[in-house]
Amino acid sequence: MLLDLGSHLVDQAIELFGAVTHVYAEVVAHDHPADNESFVAMTHSCGVRSHLSMGSVFAGPGPRLRVLGSRAAFIVEHLDGQEAALRAGRLPSEPAFGTEAPESFGQLHIGNLSEVVPSEPGRWQSFYSSLVESLTEGTPLPVDALDAVKVVEVLDAARRSSESHTVQCMEL
């Protein structure tokens, strides 16, 4: 889970909040050779703290994304629908592919007020198109290699933290 879903969650947290200065993690394998539950706490250089959890052994669903701030919260309950659409036989070339149903939209909460926030259409396929262009035409890669390295460094620190039960300091 840490190296699979965790890589995406860490990437999003870095994208939203910037560089990571400290990492604490708990990585657990429940009757399985690979980890199937992970928790990662990161402190970003701006002072924001990210708490990421991922697992395949949870008994029930929970919010898929929850960003809590001192003045507002944003919560998404459901998974991105693109994977389910592919499994149902839909193709990325279809005009409405990647469009979420209104019940899957996120909710922005500010005090007692709540507002539905429509999701942007998903575009997984644009990554692969950009990768092909990069390899065949020399355009920039869709993911900067240095960004990928930053994510891997955090994942490595998370693994070390879990093994040593310590907070790991990151070099900026």
C-alpha angles and dihedrals in degrees: 000000000000095000094036113042091007092067091058094045093048090047091052093047091051090046091051101038108018135231121008120234102176135022131194120177145174114202117183135184111202107201089321133103093232127052113269100176128045138171121191125185115193131184113208124211089249090060097255116135120214121201112194125184129181133170148150096211103063113129095221143017123271135177111306092210129018123172113183123191134169092260105026146011132212119202131183115187101188139059121254104275098223095091092049090048091053091049089051089056099257118143129225088233091067112106097238096040111132094021112130125222114246091249088063095054119115125252125228112206121197111173107305093342123096127190129187112233114203114229122243110243111267117246108189090148092061089069091058093044089052091048091052090049090049093051097042103032104025096244117152116286114260089239120041109236091226090056090052090049091053090054092048091049090054091047090050090049089049091054091048091047092052093048095047099032089230139118111255120218117219125214114234 
